């Protein structure tokens, strides 16, 4: 009985020893992210003035644009991590790619939902096959395909290799989405770059607060996803 209990304690200790060293704690990240969210809410819904033409509907912009930014950042991380995995066979890079894709899909979904809400209020329809919207829907489907691929390939090495290849190819849609408003005639507003409209200072400040806040949220959620993955790996390794 004592040896059985000792064996169970050893296994439990193995879980802790396997999971703890994988990630350093960033104790300030959580409180900083929460504080940034509070500041963001103030800037987006109280500090920024009401738009003269779109009214309160325009405030969706402060969620929509930062979420789109993070969706691009997420796929950029997947792209870089995938190259790193294929060249160095780094398991850390593979885990980072998976975590970034998972959180990136979340933000990409937010972009589509807020975009449809804005479209219904301004255009009168939830969806139109506009080049920007269509290319962004393709981005969402690519994120979904990446995660589905990882879920349906049981062998870890093949999963990581095929996922890395898809992650690199899928990133090609990011510049297509961004440049779609320049390449084709589109209803989608163009805020940044050539042809983009100017913004009042308070609106611009609110947008940059949103970009900063959503970047922190992305980092926080990716780290959380990595920690969950590390614990899962530790349990599976201990059981094998």
N, C-alpha and C positions, 0 to 999 in steps of 0.2 A: 504493500500500500504506500509506504514511504517512497519507494523508488518510482512508483507511478506518479505520485504528487510532484516529486522532483523533476520528472520528465516533463510534466505539464508546465512547471515553473520555468524550466529551461526553454521550452517552446515559446512561452509568453515573453520571456526575456529576449529571445531571438527576434520577436516582432519589433520590440522597442529598439534593439541594437541595429536592426536593419533599416528601420524607418527614420530614426532621428538624424543621422549624419547627412542625409541627402540634401537638406535645404537649411540655409541659415535663416534665423528669425529676423524679420524686419518689424519690430514692435511699433514703429511709428507709422507704418503704411496704412493700417486699418483706420486709426483715428484721423490721419491726414485725408484719407479718401472720404470718410464721413463728413469731415469739416468742409471739404471741397464741394460735396454734394449739397450741403446746406447753403453755401455761398452761391452755388450755381442756381439753385431754386430762386434765391433772392434776385440775382441778376436777370434770369430768364423771364420771371413772371412779375417782377416789381420794378427793377431798375431800368430795363429796356423799355423805351416808349412804345405805344401802340402804333402799328403801321397804318399810314393814312389810307391805303387802298385795301389791304387785306384784313385789317382789324386784328382781333385777338388770334385769329387763325394763324397769323404769321409766327406766333410763338412756337409753333411746332418746329420751325426752322432750327431753334436752339437745341433740340434733341436730335433732329434728323441729320443735320450736317456733322456734328461730332460723332454720331453713330456710324455714318458713312466713312469718316476718317479712320475710325477704329477698325472697320471691316477691311479697309485697305492695309492698315498696319498689320492686322492679323494674318492676312495672306502674304505680306512681305516677310513676316517672321517664319511662316510655313515654308516659303520659298528658300530663304537663307538656311533654315534648319535642314531642309531636304537636301540641299547641295552639300551641307556639312556631313549629313549622314552618308550620302553616297560616296563621298571622298574619304571619310575617316571612319565610317561605320560606328559613329558615336550614338550610343543608346540615349544619352542625355539630349542630343539634338532631336532624335526621333520623338522622345516624350514631349519636348518643347513644341514641336510641330503639331502633335496631336492636341495638346492643351490649347494652343493658339487657334487651331481650326475650330475647336469646340466653342470657345468663347467668341471667335469671329462669327460663327453661324448665328449666335445669339444677337449680336449687334446688327448683322445683316438682316435678320428678321425684323428688328426694330426699325431699320431704314425702310423696309418694304411696307410695314404697317403704318408708320407715320407718313410715308409718302402717299399711301392710298387715302389716308384721312385728309391730308392737305389737298390732294387731287379732287376729292369729292366736294370739298368746300369751295375750291377756286375754279376747277374745270367742270364740275357737275357730274363727274364720273370717278369711280374708284380706280379704274385702270384703263390705260390706252397703250397700244403697242408702239409707244414712242421709243426711238433708238436708245436713249439713256435708260429708260425703264426696262426695256427688253434686255439690254446688255447686263444690267444689274441683276435681273432675275436669273440670267445665266450664271452670274457669280454666286448667287445663293444656291443654285442647283449644284454647282461645282463644290461648294463647301459641303453640301449634303452628301454628294457622291464620295467625297474624301472620307467622311466619317462612316458612311455605309461600307466602304471598302475595308476600312480598319475593323469593322464589326464582323465582317463575314469571312475574313481570312484567318484561320486558326493559327497557322505557323507564324511565330513572331518575326523571323527573318524575312520571309516573303511578304508579310504584312508591311513591315517597315520599308522594304525596297520598293514595292509597287506603290505604296502611299507617297513615298518621296518623289517618284516619277510623276504621279498625278499632281502633287503639290507644285512641282516646277512648271508643268504644262498649264495648270489652272491659273497661275499667276499672270499669264499673258492676257487674261481678260481684264485685269485691273487698269492698265493704260487704255484699253479700248473703252471701258466705262468712262474714264476721266475725259478722254478726247472725243467722245461721241457727240458732244454738243458743238464741237468744231467741225467734225467730219460730215455730219448730217444735219438736216433741218429738224429741229426738235422744239417741243413746247416747254421742255424743262428749263427753269431759270439757270443762267450762267453767272455765278457770283464771282468766281476767281479766274484769273488769267485773262488772255486777250478777249475783249468783248464783254467782260464781266461788269456788272453794275456796281456803283459805289454804295457804301452803307454809312449811315450816321455813326458818330463815334460811340454812343451808348450801345447801339446794336452790335457794333464790331467788338467792343469790349466784352459784351455778354457772350458772343460767339466764341471768343478766345478762352473765356472762363470755362465754357462748355468743353472745348477741345482739351484743355488741361485736366478737367475733372474726369472726362470719359477715358482719358489715357490712364489716369490713376486707377479707375475702376477696372480697366482692362488688365493692367499689371496685377492688381489685387486678385482678380478672378483667375488669371492664368496661374499665379502662384498657388492659389487654393486648389486648382485642378491638378497641378503637379504634385501637391502633397497627398491628395487623394490617390493619384496614380502610384505614388511611392508606397503608400500603405497597402494598396492592392497587390503590388509586386512583392512586397515583403511577406504578405500572407501566402501568396501562391508559391513563393520560393521556399517558405518554411514548411508548407504542406507537401512539397515534392520530395 
